[in-house]
Amino acid sequence: MNISPRSYRYLVPVLLPLAALYLLWRARKQPSYLKNWGERFAWSEFPHPRQSHPVIWIHAVSVGETNATRPLVQAILKRWPQCDILLTHMTPTGREAGQKIVQLAPDRIRQCFLPYDAVYAVRKFLKQTQPVLGLLMETEVWPTVLEEARSQGIPMVLVNGRLSEKSFNQAMRVPDLMKKAMGRFSAVCAQADSDAQRFLNLGTVEPVITGSLKFDIQAPKSSLIMASEWKKVLPYPVVLFASTRDGEEAQIVEALKKSMRSDVIYLLVPRHPQRFAEVESLLKDSAIAYQKRSELKSPSDIQNTTRVILGDSMGEMFFYCALADITLMGGSFKPFGCQNVIEPASVGVPVIVGPSTFNFSMVVEKGVQIGAITQVDSVQSALHLAHEWLDNPQWLLELKQKALTFSQTYVGATARTMKVLENFFDETNS
């Protein structure tokens, strides 16, 4: 069913009560969804700009998009010391991740939720925050935001843009709405040629291929140091199941029941915190000996019988990756399109993925070519391959070097993106 831009503007306010119900439903497992409702519906005030400090607004929906902003935020702070940054999100976990970015310059970076895409809410948001430049991360397309920004003369840039074939097909279900919205971008920074072509087909300006900002993210030194200290104490190598999604943990548990080894520690890290309890129940029912990361103050707290550590913490993915010898990436063994394979590779850890990789298709393809990433058809196959690598230390060492080489080969997206942004910020603030 096609939706016209005019119909969309009338439809969104009507659907806001459903949005409120959705937040209440999510709050059952994640109470943080009850916080800051005023921002979501534009009932409360938004951060006002400081006098003589132009605001660059960056919208990053959740954790992955927010973390990807870090190198860009650092570059903006350095390039334009006169500007402030407003960081907006849609999820509580994204906002929590953003709090760490705020600490880069607490006096210059502020946060809030982006309100839902109703005209009255967007107008209030833009009036009170007064951005001179807006950046939407990866796949975020909000028709009313883009329309109102255009009418107020605010350049909008799609940054780190990616558009899978699946997302493109979904957008084409409402071509009138999406093509008009995409045409409102002043510039598009695409991760790869395939993304750029899909954006063009949706009516954007000619995209600039900048690559992925995620290659420019550096692991915190504190995470690397802690992982190194743990590795000195742990008696066995670590296989990491990273950012697992709904349905994958059950497959992992079944695979472990068949092939689990006593000389390996398995680290299971669900992507979403609201599912920690659910995954713990799976482990309990399986009779696999496990401990929770939240209950481990040091590696010496790990019991000799423990086979699985449940990563029930937020903000420690780089620690988990650096602790691991091999990573099996979640989101790829069910049709979720894969999670961030760049993080483990950046700390020299080879990655095994399943069949579903559409969110990182370009990255996975290049990683496979270099030998940093290996694709298999199932969790069981992935676990079997991981065990083979552990049994061949020289082979594993070579794979770790390939992972590191891969992550270093594609750095530079931040610099390329900044060249695009300079055309707009320098113009509006000259």
Buried (B, 14 or more C-beta within 10 A) or exposed (E): EEBEBEEBBEEBBEEBEEBBEEBEEBBEBBEBBEBBEBBBBBEBEBBEBEEEEBBBBBBBBBBBBBBBBBBBBBBBBEEBEEBBBBBBBBBBBBBBBBBEBBEEBEEBBBBBBBBBBBBEBBBBBBEBBBBBBBBBBBBBBBBBBBBBBBEEEBBBBBBBBBBBEEBBEEBBEBEBBBBBBBEBBBBBBBBBEBBBBBBBBBBBBEBBBBBBBBBBBEBBEEBBEBBEEBBEEBEBBBBBBBBBBBEBBBBBBBBBEEBBBEEBBBBBBBBBBBBBEEBBEBBEEBEBEBBBBEEBEEBEEBEEEBBBBBBBBEBBBBBBBBBBBBBBBBBBBBEBBBBBBBBBBBBBBBBBBBEBBBBBBBBBBBBBEBBBBBBBEEBBBBBBBBBEBBEEEEEBEBBBBBBBBBBEEBBEBBEBBBEBBEEBBEEEEE
